[in-house]
Amino acid sequence: MIEINLLPGKKGKKAAAGGAGFKLALPDFRGLLASIKNPWLLVASVTSLIVVGGGLLWFITQSTRLRVLQNRRVEVQAEKRRFDVVIAQKRQSERIRDSLVAEIQVIRGIDADRYIWPHVLDQITKALPPYTWLTGISVAGGGNVAPGSPGALPVAGSGTDSIGRPQVRIWITGSTVDIQAFTTFLRQLAASPWLTDVTPATTSTVIEADRPVTAFNVAVRFRVADSVYIRTVPLTQSAR
């Protein structure tokens, strides 16, 4: 409502003086509270507001965590698929390795006793000193037929080592005119990488051609030498 004073005077001046400034008035909380007839309704309203605000905040927090976990799950699934491929390749390689190892063991089992006799004769020949000759070489429990050869008898003194390589016990008989040559023969046999357990069994003095000689009997055990002592050569060579 607008009031116009047509008569000048103090009232007009007071009104002009009062309208010159700006005055901020706070709401009357007491009157507002006094106008509320049911205070429990206010409490319920405030509680509902707090519950709704807390639920909304919890929903936002859980939604954020859910998105983070979903991204993490996608990364873990991709990593699992990658490792599944690696594990499958590793298992395939292990199966191939086991198959190759089994084939190698079969080949070693076939070739284990094929070259025993050549190695034995070669090593005994290299260890034989001058003025010493042999009268017999035989496998313990059988004749002088190489193990693995056709007609070979079961070898009583043979066996295998920890990795399945054959060990054959062999008897060596011979004579010498010098006892020191016999000692040298034993020492050189023991130094051979293909022979082990060199044991002199018996020695005796006999007369041969009106001369005293020392007859001896030596027991040795054949073993497959280390790979550093094995040298392979081709069976055929091209001639130029």
C-alpha angles and dihedrals in degrees: 000000000000118000120198120197111205094181114076116225146107093307092059092047091050091050091049091047091049094050094050094079134055119235125194115208124196120224116264103251093180091056090045092051090044090053092056106094097185114043092182089065089059091049090049091049093050091046091050090050091052093047093048092047092048092047091050091050091048090049092052091047094048092046090054092049091047092054091049092049092047091053090048091050091053090051092048092049091051090049091048091053090051093050091045088060091048092048091048090051091048092051091048089051090049091051090050090047093050090048091050092047090051091050091048090051090051091049091047090049090053095045096037097096102024098094103030097108097049091051092047094050092044094051094044091049091051092049096047110108126207120283090028127106135180127233100185146000118194140161115249108256095014142051126271092288114124116249111258093026123118109276095020115148124227107279111232096192097045129102143143132266127231093288097043100262115146123256115194126186115224133191120216121194125185148128137245137186092214123057090205089058088057090053090049090050091054092048094050092047090053090051092057114107089214098053131059140166093043105189126173105224106184138352127189139165115244134174117243121173090350090303128109113239133174115244115201141183119206129187119208135171123225119224134172108259125232117276092253088068095049118090122182125205130185117263092226129036127195115248118220 
